[in-house]
């Protein structure tokens, strides 16, 4: 019975045995952060508060930003300088040359002239206003062969009521053939007839015809004063030999 007592005494004197250490706790693995949360964490604080950290709000903001960048790029591209092509130089077009206007008082659109002398078919002809002596000769069938027309101005413009005398001597000049002759008509006399008046040569006779053509005839004998080359003395010599 003494042996158990000794064992108990030895056990009591022996130091206590420490229990084995418990294994250390391992840290829990980090939770995976969602991608949307990671994007929101990178946004400014004011933007996180504005959007409430909602994924849909973040996506909407991204779409707006992309649209704004695209619009700015489109405005920049459309506003860039464009090359300008200089317009072609167009040469000025000259206005068409109009036909000579018939003189006022020349009988409207047609005139009546008497073609007589050495022509194939003499007589009264109705011609368009502005016609010339050449047109009157053609209307009368032309000049007869062998007729001298050197003193006839074929380019002269005709006036209403005049006589075109071809190849025949001019009628006697008023005042030069006796008291029975009447005044010469300024409105129908030819250059040859006017040339026979005292103090009137071929040049002055043509001036009288040109004045008559430009003015549409003579309204009175006083109009003769306005013809180039007729002074007071010459007018005094002619006024009793002519009529309008």
Secondary structure, 3 states (H helix, E strand, C coil): CHHHHHHHHHHHHCCCCCCCCCCCCCCCCCCCCCHHHHHHHHCCHHHHHHHCCCHHHHHHHHHHHHHHHHHHHHHHHHCCCCCCCCCCCCCCCCCCCCCCCCCCCCCCCEEEEEEEECECCCEEEEEECCCEHHHHHHHCCCECCCCCCCCCCCCCECCCCCEEEECCCCCCCCCCCCCCCCCEECCCCCHHHHHCCCCCCHHHHHHHHHHHHHHCCCCCHHHHHHCCCCCHHHHHHHCCCEEC
